[in-house]
Amino acid sequence: MDKRQQVFIDGQWRDAADRATFDVLNPATGDVIGTAPMCGRPDTALAIDAAHKAFLTWREAGSEARAQIIYRMYECLMDHQVALGALLTEEMGKPLAEAKGEVAFGAKFFKWFAEETRRVYGDVIPSPWPDKRIVVTKHPVGVVGAITPWNFPNSMIARKLAAALAAGCTMVVKPASQTPYSALAYGDIAEEAGVPPGVVNILTGRASEIAAEMCENPKLRKISFTGSTEVGKRLAAQAGAHMKRVSMELGGNAPFIVFDDADLDAAVEGAMISKFRNAGQTCVCANRVLVQSGVYDQFAEKLGAAVRALKVGNGVEAGVTQGPLIDEAAVDKAREHITDATSLGAEVQVGGDSHELGGLYFQPTLLTNVPRNAKIFSEETFGPVAPLFRFETEEEAIAMANDTEYGLACYAYTADLGRAWRLMDKLEYGMVGVNEGLVSTEVAPFGGVKDSGLGNEGSKYGVDDYLDIKYSLIGGLKT
Ligand code: NAP
């Protein structure tokens, strides 16, 4: 699949209105790999117009026709899995196997929501009046603006786009500037799958201008955002001023709790996938590893061995399990968290600084005896740094886990079923992994509470974010 260096509006490939572009880099090499259009408000208005025109027919297309096209998108994504994976690694840096896995994961949302298209049920509510009937129907909200991050350039779009199309909405997508090509490839996928022009529009460029047009344009009815809590809050306020609906998938600060009775090998395996997948750059990454004192040393030793076994390098090379970080700011943040923690008494067991490969490569790092006043306890690191904290009791672990403004994912390893249920009740998070370090699947609702966001993606609940409820009262019926 070719690298598209134009944006996709109303079924056509085009440049920004003023023909401005920006460079796109490969984080593994620092090389410029191409350019993308630097769109602004006029381009966004054009895309919204196209999406609005297309909405008027797409919403009437019928669930069967929509389901077939969405399913075809699933097939096209899988047909191009290898090429899309290579594109993703080139612009984002994650190892090729992870990139191909992400494409398959994204594709599954199209398969799932193709099926859900047929299940947008309404209700008939028992009427308190003998001569009246109460009917509830569900309707697509309209044109949706999606703004997505760089860490999962394919699947973060898939979770929104597939659900929106199933509901009968049309979409304008603005991906992160670091990873435009995986997003623009959706233009090719849409064309190949037979999506009508204007139903899917993808434009790259100035985030604040594009967001301002999305918030203020009356033809756009909803904004679905995945990214940092800081930007999400600003965007929600901006959208609120124009009474747009919002879905917000924001940052996290996941606790990963290991109790004395846990299967330690399983806990190490879970911690590795939760913490080090995507070089620690996932919103559901274990950010704080809380370990009960009875197994603390043993767990630290086993985890240390697994961390040492990671292979850092360019994601296109065979056997590499950790690619570069996305940019210099990400490297600085990882280093800052390590320096802060060690200045407060934490010990570096593995790694601790930039990798000898240089550039944006960072050593997989394990810190022990990290104190609770370290920055890494309260801030999202978004890098390959695992800090171990110690606790004594279940109550203390729950209090520590909940001591954050975030509430996205959390994890706990224990063999005690009663405790597992108590944790599921008391941990203030949108997602709980019990004896599991990876919870994402298209069939379950993905979403956070507190500062981690609003709404859910995936599952039977995911389509609700793109539907309005309408109540009709039918009176004057003869009894
Ligand atoms: P980010 O800086 O918030 O950027 C995300 C998107 O917002 C990008 O497309 C960015 O565009 C755009 N943006 C930047 N400034 C904006 C503004 N003023 N108005 C509107 N949009 C704006 O986040 P990131 O660094 O890409 O992603 C990492 C964050 O995303 C982490 O906090 C992570 O936890 C979170 N995340 C959450 C989930 C979830 O499902 N909850 C999933 C993945 C990631 P530009 O690139 O052009 O600046």
Boltz pocket constraint, residues with backbone or C-beta under 6 A from the ligand:
constraints:
  - pocket:
      binder: B
      contacts: [[A, 147], [A, 148], [A, 149], [A, 150], [A, 151], [A, 152], [A, 156], [A, 174], [A, 175], [A, 176], [A, 177], [A, 178], [A, 205], [A, 206], [A, 207], [A, 208], [A, 211], [A, 226], [A, 227], [A, 228], [A, 229], [A, 231], [A, 232], [A, 234], [A, 235], [A, 248], [A, 249], [A, 250], [A, 251], [A, 252], [A, 282], [A, 283], [A, 284], [A, 380], [A, 382], [A, 408], [A, 448], [A, 452], [A, 453]]
      max_distance: 6.0
